[in-house]
Amino acid sequence: MFIVLNGPLGIGKSTLAEALTESIEHCVMLNGDALTAANPPPADELEYLHSTIALLVTHHRQFGYRHFVIEHIWRSPADLADLHRRLIALDDDAEIHYFLLTLPADENLRRIARRQDARAIDEREFEVRTSAVEREALMGRADLGESFDVSAPPSVLVTTMLRRLGLR
C-alpha cells in the first residue's frame, strides 16, 4: 500500500506521515523534501523525486517493507499521474491512496510559528509566504487527493486515517 500525503508547507504532512508509519507494520516513510534536498538542486526536481522514490521502494521491499507513506506537495494532476505511473510500474496490484491535507489558514500559520520557534534559523517570513502560495494552488482541488482535515491531534488523525484505509 502507498499512502500519498499532499499539502502545503507547515500543514502537518511530516507529523502525520511519521505517526502513520509508526502505526502500520512493515512501513517506511519517504519525505519528499528530504529526498530532493541536494546541492546543487536537481534540474528537474519532480523527475529526481519520483525516480528516487521508485529506487527507495525497490530497496526497502528487498528487506520486507510492504507499505509506504510518501509526503510532499504535488501541484498538478499530471505530477500525481507521473508518481502513480511509477508506483504501478513497481507493483501493478498496489493500493495507492492520495490525500490532500486541509487545515484552516489561521491554524496553519500557528503551526508554522511553533515550528519556527524550535529552529536555529528563522525562516518564518519565507514559510508564511510559501504556505499562502501553496494553499492557493491546492485549495479545493479534488484532483490532487481526497480531502483530509488535519485539525485534530496526531493520534486522532492516525485512527481516522487507518479507518479510511480499512486498516482498523
C-alpha positions as CSV (number, residue, x, y, z in Angstrom):
1,M,0.0,0.0,0.0
2,F,1.1,3.5,-0.8
3,I,-0.3,6.4,1.2
4,V,0.5,9.8,-0.5
5,L,0.1,12.9,1.6
6,N,-0.2,16.1,-0.3
7,G,-0.5,19.6,1.1
8,P,1.1,23.0,1.6
9,L,4.1,23.8,3.8
10,G,3.5,23.6,7.6
11,I,0.2,21.8,7.4
12,G,1.5,18.6,9.2
13,K,2.4,16.2,6.4
14,S,5.6,15.0,8.1
15,T,4.0,14.7,11.5
16,L,1.1,12.7,10.1
17,A,3.4,10.6,8.0
18,E,5.6,9.7,11.0
19,A,2.6,8.8,13.1
20,L,1.2,6.6,10.3
21,T,4.5,4.9,9.7
22,E,4.7,4.0,13.4
23,S,1.2,2.6,13.3
24,I,1.5,0.4,10.2
25,E,3.6,-2.8,10.2
26,H,6.4,-3.0,7.7
27,C,6.0,0.6,6.7
28,V,8.5,3.2,5.5
29,M,8.1,7.0,5.4
30,L,9.5,8.8,2.4
31,N,9.8,12.6,2.9
32,G,9.8,14.4,-0.4
33,D,11.6,17.5,0.9
34,A,14.4,15.3,2.3
35,L,14.7,13.3,-0.9
36,T,15.1,16.4,-3.0
37,A,17.5,18.2,-0.7
38,A,20.6,18.3,-2.8
39,N,23.2,20.9,-3.6
40,P,23.1,21.9,-6.3
41,P,19.4,21.4,-6.7
42,P,18.3,18.8,-9.3
43,A,17.5,20.3,-12.7
44,D,14.1,18.6,-12.7
45,E,13.0,18.2,-9.1
46,L,9.9,16.1,-9.8
47,E,11.9,13.7,-12.0
48,Y,14.5,13.4,-9.3
49,L,11.9,12.9,-6.6
50,H,9.9,10.3,-8.4
51,S,12.9,8.3,-9.6
52,T,14.3,8.4,-6.1
53,I,11.0,7.2,-4.6
54,A,11.0,4.3,-7.1
55,L,14.6,3.4,-6.2
56,L,13.9,3.5,-2.4
57,V,10.7,1.5,-2.7
58,T,12.5,-1.2,-4.6
59,H,15.3,-1.1,-2.0
60,H,13.0,-1.3,1.1
61,R,11.0,-4.1,-0.4
62,Q,14.1,-6.3,-0.5
63,F,14.1,-6.0,3.3
64,G,10.4,-6.9,3.8
65,Y,8.8,-3.5,3.9
66,R,5.4,-3.5,2.1
67,H,3.8,-0.2,2.9
68,F,5.0,3.4,2.2
69,V,3.8,6.8,3.4
70,I,5.0,9.4,0.9
71,E,4.7,13.1,1.7
72,H,5.4,16.1,-0.4
73,I,3.5,18.8,-2.3
74,W,2.2,17.9,-5.8
75,R,0.7,20.9,-7.5
76,S,-1.0,19.3,-10.6
77,P,-2.8,16.1,-11.5
78,A,-0.1,15.5,-14.1
79,D,2.5,15.4,-11.3
80,L,0.5,12.9,-9.3
81,A,-0.2,10.9,-12.5
82,D,3.6,10.6,-13.1
83,L,4.0,9.3,-9.5
84,H,1.1,6.9,-10.0
85,R,2.6,5.5,-13.2
86,R,6.0,4.9,-11.4
87,L,4.4,3.2,-8.4
88,I,2.2,1.0,-10.6
89,A,5.3,0.0,-12.6
90,L,6.7,-1.3,-9.3
91,D,3.6,-3.2,-8.4
92,D,0.5,-3.2,-10.7
93,D,-1.7,-4.6,-7.8
94,A,-0.6,-1.9,-5.3
95,E,-3.2,0.1,-3.4
96,I,-2.5,3.8,-3.8
97,H,-4.3,6.3,-1.7
98,Y,-4.0,10.1,-2.3
99,F,-4.9,12.6,0.4
100,L,-4.9,16.3,0.2
101,L,-4.4,17.6,3.7
102,T,-6.5,20.6,4.7
103,L,-6.5,23.0,7.7
104,P,-7.9,26.4,8.4
105,A,-5.3,29.1,7.3
106,D,-5.0,30.6,10.8
107,E,-4.1,27.2,12.3
108,N,-1.6,26.6,9.5
109,L,0.1,29.9,10.4
110,R,0.1,28.9,14.1
111,R,1.8,25.6,13.2
112,I,4.4,27.4,11.2
113,A,5.1,29.8,14.1
114,R,5.5,26.9,16.5
115,R,7.8,25.1,14.1
116,Q,9.9,28.2,13.6
117,D,10.3,28.7,17.4
118,A,12.1,25.4,17.5
119,R,14.6,26.2,14.7
120,A,18.0,27.8,14.7
121,I,17.4,29.7,11.5
122,D,14.3,31.9,11.4
123,E,12.5,31.3,8.1
124,R,9.1,32.4,9.3
125,E,8.6,35.0,6.6
126,F,9.6,32.6,3.8
127,E,7.4,29.8,5.2
128,V,4.3,32.1,5.6
129,R,4.7,33.4,2.0
130,T,5.3,29.9,0.6
131,S,2.4,28.4,2.6
132,A,0.0,31.0,1.3
133,V,1.0,30.4,-2.3
134,E,0.8,26.7,-1.9
135,R,-2.6,26.8,-0.2
136,E,-3.9,29.0,-3.0
137,A,-2.7,26.5,-5.6
138,L,-4.2,23.5,-3.8
139,M,-7.4,24.9,-2.5
140,G,-10.5,22.9,-3.5
141,R,-8.5,20.6,-5.8
142,A,-10.2,17.2,-5.5
143,D,-8.0,16.0,-8.4
144,L,-5.0,16.3,-6.0
145,G,-6.2,13.9,-3.4
146,E,-9.1,13.0,-1.2
147,S,-9.6,15.9,1.3
148,F,-8.4,15.1,4.8
149,D,-8.7,17.7,7.6
150,V,-5.7,17.6,9.9
151,S,-7.1,19.9,12.7
152,A,-7.2,17.1,15.2
153,P,-4.2,15.8,17.3
154,P,-2.0,13.2,15.5
155,S,-3.4,10.2,17.5
156,V,-6.9,11.0,16.3
157,L,-5.8,11.7,12.8
158,V,-4.0,8.3,12.6
159,T,-7.1,6.4,13.9
160,T,-9.3,8.3,11.4
161,M,-6.8,7.6,8.5
162,L,-6.4,4.0,9.4
163,R,-10.2,3.6,9.4
164,R,-10.5,5.3,6.0
165,L,-7.8,2.9,4.7
166,G,-9.6,-0.1,6.1
167,L,-6.8,-1.0,8.5
168,R,-8.9,-0.6,11.7
